[in-house]
Amino acid sequence: MNQDEKDQEYREIFLAEALENYTEINRLLTVVEKNIGDSQAIHALFRITHTLKGNATGMGFDKIAELAHVMEDFFGEVRDGRIALGSDIFSSVFKAADVLGELIEAIKTPKDVKYRGIKTKLEVLIKNATEGTMRTEHHPASAQVATARPSADILPLQAGDESESAGSTQVAFSDLIQVSVKKLDNLLNLVGELIIERDRIIANNARSHTANEFSRLNRISSDLQYSVMDVRLVQVGFLFNKFHRIVRDASVKESKQVNLKLEGVETEIDRNILQVISDSLIHLIRNSVGHGIESPEERIKKGKTAEGNIMLSATSESDTVVITIKDDGAGIDPQRIKQKAIAKNIIHAQDANQLSERDLIMLIFEPGFSTMDHVTAISGRGVGMDVVKRALDSIGGTIQVDSMIGEGTIITLRLPSSMAVKSTLLFELESQTYAIPLSYTESVISIYKSAIHKAGQGLVTVHLGNTIHIVFLSDLFAQSVGDSRGRYASFDQLHGEQKLEVVVVTFNGKRIGFIVDKLLQQKEIVEKPLRKPFDTISFLSGTTILGNGNVCLSLSIPGIVNALFTNQVNKTVNA
Amino acid sequence: MSKTTQIKEPNADHGRIQQIVVFKLGQEEYGLHIDQIREVVITPVITRMPQTPSFVKGVANIRGNVIAILDLEDKFGLADHSSKRSENNFTLVIESDEYKMGILVYEVPNTLSISSTSIEASVFTGDQHAEQSYIAGIAKLDKRLIIMIDIFKVIGEQEMQHVFKRQNPQTQQV
C-alpha cells in the first residue's frame, strides 16, 4: 500500500470517528439541554471533544483541533461549575457543534468554513468564567451573576456572522460503517460451514459429475471466504500508535529517556489476533523500558546516547506476520537468568548447565520468573512473561529472544495473519480423525517398533541423526481421561515387527514424534474455537466438521508439548 | 433460568400449568422444563475428547454446531450395566447463552403438563454438598415421582472446572 492510499485510509477512519463524535456531541448536548445538572453527559462531552482534538491534531486538521480545543475548555469549565448553562449559551454551543460538523464535512468536500467567530465567542465565555470565579473568591454572593451575565450579553451579538451558512442541518453520512466483531465472527463461522458443506457435496458427487460442475461454486465460495477474512484484517498501526503514549508514561515513571520508532504500521493482521496479543505487546514494550533501557547517566557512561531507542516493527511473510521489538538497552544476561531460575526452583542446576544461552533466556517465560530484584511501578511483578507466552501459544504464534549483553535485545513474535484457515495433516487414531497443524509438523516418518527404545522415563528413537521423543497419543489421551494405563502400555502390546506411523513435530526446540494409527491427507480446515465447557482443554486448539459430518479435533501442539515438558521439569525438581 | 425460580416458588402462582420433558436415567424419571430444551435428536456420531471427566462423552455435530454430549447416568452414578441399550438413543439439546450441550437419553422423552402446585420445591436428599442444589424440586404425579433438575447447575461453570482440575493432575503422569 503506497503512502497516498494509506493517507486516504487514515483520513477515512478519522472522518468516520469524527462524524461519530459529532453525532454524539449533538446527542449529549440535547441531553444536557433537557437536564442541565447531568454531570455525566458533561463529562462525556469533555472527553469526546478532547479525543476529537487529539485525533484532529494527529491528522493535521488544525481548524477542527482548534475548535475542539476551545469546546473542550468550555465543557471543562461547565464541568467544574464555573459556567452555568442557560438557553442562550446553549444556542452558541449548538452553533459551535454545527460549525464543528461543517469543518469535519469539509475534509470530504473541501470548502471554506468560518469558525473563528464561534471560537472567539466560546473563548470569551471561558475567559469571563475564569475571571468570574476569581471574583467570587472575594464576593461569594455575586458569583451567580458574574458567571451568567457576561455570556448573556455577548452571545446574541455575534451570532449573525456565520450562522445559517449552508447545510448546517444536513445529515452527514460516512463512507465507512462500523460492524461489531461478533457479527464478523458469526459471518466467518457461517462461511466456514459453507466451505465444509461445499467439500462434503463435492466429495459425495465426485464420481457422478465432472469436476467442472462445481468449479464455479468452488471459486465463489473461496472468494467469499477470503473476502470475509480480508474484512477482518486491520493495520497493526492502530495498535502500534498507542505505544507512543505507553512508552512515554513508562519512561517518565522510570525517569528514563526513550525514543520509540515504528515501522511497517500498514502491515495487516486479523483483528482478533491483534487483540489477543495487544496486552502482551504492551507488556513487552514496558519491559523494554523497565528492564532493557538503562538510565541516561548509565547510558552515557557506556558511551551510548542518553536517549534509549526502541523500535517496533511489523512485516508480513506469506501467512505470518512478524513483529519485532528491538531495544538498544542493557541486554539480557543469561547467567543471571540461570541463577534466578535455579534460585526460584524453576529448573534444576544440573539441567540449567546443559542449556544453551538462548534456552536460558527462554526461561523468562516460565511462570513465576522475574529478573528484577526489586518491584518497580511498571514492570517486575513477576507476572506477565508467562502470560505473554500463553497468549502466543493460544493463537499458534511463537516468540524468540535474541540478546547481546550491553548491546540490546530483539524480541521476535511470529503470528498467523489470519485465524480462520489452518493447514493441517489429518490422521486417524482409534477410529477417530484428528488434525495436526502443519506449522508445527516437521516430518512424517515410518519406523519399526524395534527402532524405539525405552530411555529414562519415556521412549526415544533416532532418525537421521536426530533424537526424537516418542509419544503414543492414544496413551496420552487415555491417561488424560483418567485411565491409569502404564507408561509403556501401547508400546508393550505391539508386535516386534510392527511398522509405526510417526508425525514428528517441533515446538520450542523440542522434537516429539506422535504415534498415530493411520495418516490420511493434508487439508485446510476452518477451525472453530473450543467453547465452554471445553475451553480449559489444553490438548486441543479447536474443532472442525469433516465432510462426513463428524467432528474432527484439532491438536494444540503447544498445549501437548507443554503438558509433557512441564511434567518432566517437575520431576527433576522433585527428584 | 427464570423458570427454575418459578418451580422453586410454587405458591407464588397457584396451580399454573407447566410443560416438562420427562426422561429416564437409570430407573428414575427426571424432568426438565421444556423451555430449557431446544430439540431432541437421534444421537449423532460422538467424538471423544481428551482431558474430560468420564461423564462427558465427547462432542458431536448437531446442525453445524459442535456440542458437548453429557451422560447424566454416569454423572449421577446411575449407570445401569445390566440392561442392554438399544442403539437408537436420543440427545436432548440444551441451550443457554453460555452453553450448548446435549444430554444422552435412552428412551424417547415425553412431555407432560403438570400443575406447579404438584412440585415440591425444597428437597433434602441427604447430601449437604453443593451438588444437591441441581435438584430443583420433586414432582409427584399419581404414583410417579419425577426429579426436576436445574440443568445449568448440574454442569455449572464451577462444577465443570472443578472436575477438570481434578482430572488434570492425572494428565501430568504421562
Chai-1 contact restraints between the chains, C-beta under 6 A:
chainA,res_idxA,chainB,res_idxB,connection_type,confidence,min_distance_angstrom,max_distance_angstrom,comment,restraint_id
A,E193,B,G64,contact,1.0,0.0,6.0,A-B,restraint_1
A,Q432,B,T47,contact,1.0,0.0,6.0,A-B,restraint_2
A,L476,B,V174,contact,1.0,0.0,6.0,A-B,restraint_3
A,F477,B,P50,contact,1.0,0.0,6.0,A-B,restraint_4
A,Q479,B,V174,contact,1.0,0.0,6.0,A-B,restraint_5
A,S480,B,P50,contact,1.0,0.0,6.0,A-B,restraint_6
A,S480,B,Q51,contact,1.0,0.0,6.0,A-B,restraint_7
A,S480,B,T171,contact,1.0,0.0,6.0,A-B,restraint_8
A,G482,B,Q170,contact,1.0,0.0,6.0,A-B,restraint_9
A,K528,B,V66,contact,1.0,0.0,6.0,A-B,restraint_10
A,K532,B,E98,contact,1.0,0.0,6.0,A-B,restraint_11
A,K532,B,Y99,contact,1.0,0.0,6.0,A-B,restraint_12
A,P533,B,M160,contact,1.0,0.0,6.0,A-B,restraint_13
A,T536,B,F164,contact,1.0,0.0,6.0,A-B,restraint_14
A,I537,B,Q51,contact,1.0,0.0,6.0,A-B,restraint_15
A,F539,B,P50,contact,1.0,0.0,6.0,A-B,restraint_16
A,F539,B,Q51,contact,1.0,0.0,6.0,A-B,restraint_17
A,T543,B,V66,contact,1.0,0.0,6.0,A-B,restraint_18
A,I545,B,N61,contact,1.0,0.0,6.0,A-B,restraint_19
A,G549,B,N61,contact,1.0,0.0,6.0,A-B,restraint_20
A,N550,B,V45,contact,1.0,0.0,6.0,A-B,restraint_21
A,V551,B,T47,contact,1.0,0.0,6.0,A-B,restraint_22
A,V551,B,V59,contact,1.0,0.0,6.0,A-B,restraint_23
A,V551,B,N61,contact,1.0,0.0,6.0,A-B,restraint_24
A,V551,B,V66,contact,1.0,0.0,6.0,A-B,restraint_25
A,N567,B,Q172,contact,1.0,0.0,6.0,A-B,restraint_26
A,N567,B,V174,contact,1.0,0.0,6.0,A-B,restraint_27
